[in-house]
Amino acid sequence: MPEALRLSGLRAGYGETVILEDVALALPERGSLAVLGRNGVGKTTLLATIMGHTTFHAGAVSFGGRQVERLPVYERVRLGIGYVPQGRDIFPSLSVEENLHVAARTGKRWTLERVYDLFPRLAERKHHRGNQISGGEQQMLAIGRALMGNPTLLLMDEPLEGLAPIIVEALLKSLERLLAEDELAVILVEQHAKLALQVTREALVMSRGRVIHQGLSRELLADPERLGAWWSRSRWNASFSPSAASRPSSPSRSAPLPRTGSNRGSSRRCLWPSKPACAIRCITRLPCSRWPGRAPAGRGPR
């Protein structure tokens, strides 16, 4: 089967800081790949590199048989790469329909009507501004906007993050329909391992900027012990139901502070190591309410 995407010997990061080391993968046309791993291992950086948002150091990125590692972002979009960022990044002052129109490209596959058919709630909210709809509806809008570009490869960065269980289930059904009906290859970065493995054919596990496993999703689903060796046991167990997507974590005083940003090598202990908000503070410039004396960290890999 022809390949939609191939990475070989990829080395990339932010400026002189290298995050990805010797990353290689191959994704066939109409294929689906789950990218799994703990926070800070380079999953978001991987998608950003494919899209062209990072500093390329070495290796090769081939899309549809064409080398694209030196192309700017807009050229990659024109070739057919769509991106659903983790922060959604919709335009808050534009209406839902205007958000979709600004990303539209000529093509027969995805039109406004087809996006509304995939996400009926967007049709109901089409005259509302981007900041007047719920988080789940914003995520639907971010996916719909990417599809309006008529891509052949769709990159999705944690689309289920922070959503209510009923919205998670709706998005999973839409993703399954998308993979079944459209000529589209998908790379899905997701923290909820089982949910991602259930809707993809292949899976890739990352650790410290490197690929440590690539194989069939069904094989990892059938062998939770194997995945648990790379993943925190609590995180794998929490991934077994859609309701886990919005379930709060319990505090732990024995787990180490996330090893990212200025905390790398720190001997302090984090009171909420698995709480998403706390983990985010450790890799952005937001102050930490748990340790007020610690200087804010610089943004690092996610």
C-alpha angles and dihedrals in degrees: 000000000000116000123245094192138009128181121188129180090345116184117176144139143136115312109311092342110101116210104163119055124191095332116179131176141147126210121188124219110281088013126138127214130188114208110205136180144111124291114288099024095114105264095133090042089055092057092042090053093051087050093047101248097122138062111274114217108167145338132051138286114198121187118184090344094307126110107239105165092107097042122105120246096259092055091053090051091052090051090056112271115137125193131202104190123212093243092050090226096206120166105261096199095051125080121249091257093048090051088056095044095053091060097043119125129183111275142115099231104067124034134158090263093053093050089051089050090053093044109027091177090067090057089054090050100038094121095047119099120247092255093051098065131078126264091256091051090048089054091050088050092051091052092044091050091053091049091052086069088065095232127184091203121045121194114199121189112201097317092175096055115131096352128137115258094250090054091047090055092048093050092048091053090049091049092050090050090048092053092046099046107031134067091238136131115212134199111194122194109195139161094206097079103190094047091052093046092051094061102037134070099214135030136204125195121205132198127178094346096311135100109246099172140016125176146109117326092224091058092057091045089055093048110048091161090064094050090044089063089065098032133053108265093230092053093052092048091048089055094064097089136033089236088067089071091079101024114122118238126236120245120254126192096193102059119095125249110267107273099235138109116352091345093073108128093005117152093209121110123231118226092209107031095158098041107111095217092054093047090051092052089055093061102037136057094262115118118252114242091196094057106025092176094061117097115240113266127238117249113275139173120307 
